[in-house]
């Protein structure tokens, strides 16, 4: 039986964790530069620059490729999953964010025109996906992290 702490000896696991954590941390200063306010919710929210989903998955895929080989079936599976995650983030989830923005706007207009009483309104999250640039930066970040971890640990 393996020791649970062996997880922290794995370049793949370290790459995954750093990809996710660093992408989320980078969102803070990027958000500040954009809005001139610190938004601590960016540490846990989806969406924004860079894509933490893309960073996580590209870090895992790259680390697997480095450790097991670029023709490994596990690398091909990881690469396929990375493609699906990035496609989802820039496609389906991004469109859902656009829809949420429109729905929120419609509700605000209806309330403003006094056609309905203002309910206890909870607005839909509008930024849940990523632009292609946010996904690309996240993917590049993940690749760089995996290579750096690999060089440091192997």
N, C-alpha and C positions, 0 to 999 in steps of 0.2 A: 504494500500500500504506500502510495507516495505521500509526501509531506505537503500539506496545503500551502506552505510558504514557498514551495518550488515554483509556484505561479510567478513569483517575483524574480525568478531567475530566467524566465523565458523572454527572449528578445521580442517575440510576437506579442506576448501579453503587455510588456512594457511599452511597446510601440502603440498598441491599441489604447492603453490608458493615457499616454502622453498626447496622442493625436486628439482624443476627445477633450481632455482637460485644457491643453494649450489653445485649441480652437475656441473653446468657451471663454477662456481668459482674454484672448485677443479681442473678442467682441466688446469688452468694456472700453478700452481706449478708442476703438473704431467708432463705437456709439457716441462717446464723448466728443470726438472730433466732428461728428455729424451734427449733434444736437446741442453741444456745449453744456450738457448735463450728464451726471453719472447715473446710469440706469443699472442698478445691481440685479434686476430681474434678468438681464441678458446672460447672467451666469447659468441660468437654468432654462431659459426660453429656447424654443426652436426658431429657426430663421436667423437672418443676419449674416454679416461678414466676419469671418469665413464660415463655411458650412462645416459644423462639427461632425455631421453624419458622413460627409465626404472625407474629412480628415481621418476619422476613425477607420472607415472601411479601406481607404487607400493605404493607410499605415499597416493594417492587418494583411492586406493582399501583398504589399511590397515585402513585408517581413517574412511572410510564408514563402514567397518566391526566392528571397535571399537564403532562407534556411533549407527549403526542400527542393528548390530548383524551379525554373521557369516553365518546365514541361510537366511538373507534378500535377496529378489530378486535383489535389487539394488546392493548389494555386489557381488552377482554372476555375474551380468552384468558387473560390474567394473572389476572383476577378469578375466572375459572372454576377455574384451577389453585389459587389461594389457597383457594377453598372446598373443594376436594378435600383439600388438605393439612390444613386445620383439621379437616375431618370425620374424616380418618384419625387425626389426633393425639388427638381427643377420643372417637373411637369404637373403631376396630380396635386401635390401639396401646394405648389405655387398657385395653381388655378383655384384651389379651395380658398386660399387667402384672398384672391381677387373677388371671389364670390362673397366671402364674408364682408369685405369692404363695401360692396354694393348693397348687401342686405342691411348692414348697419346704416348706410346712407338713406336707404328707403325708410327704415324705421324712424330715423331722426326727422325726416321730412313729414312723415305721417303725424308724428307727435307734434311737430312745430305747427302744422296746419290744424291742430286740435281735432283731428278726425278720430283719434283715440286718446284716452287718458294715458299719461306717461306711466307705464308699468314699472315695476322694479326691474329695471333694464340691466341686463348684463350683455355688453357688446361681445360679438364674436371676435376671436383672435384673427387679426388680419395678416400678420406676418408669420406664416407657418412653413413656407417653402423658401426656395432660394432662386436667385437669378443665376444664369449660367456662369457669370463671373465669380459669384460667391462659392458656387460648387467647385469651379476650377481652382480657386485659391485654396479651398479646403483640401482638395485632392493633392495639390502640389505640396501643401504643408504636411500632409500625411506621409507622402513619399519621402520628403526630406527628413522627417522625424524617424521613420523606419531605417533609413540609411545611416543616420547618426547613431541610433541605438545599436544597430548591427555593428558598426565600427567600434563603438565603445565597449560592447559586451563580448564580441567574438574574437 
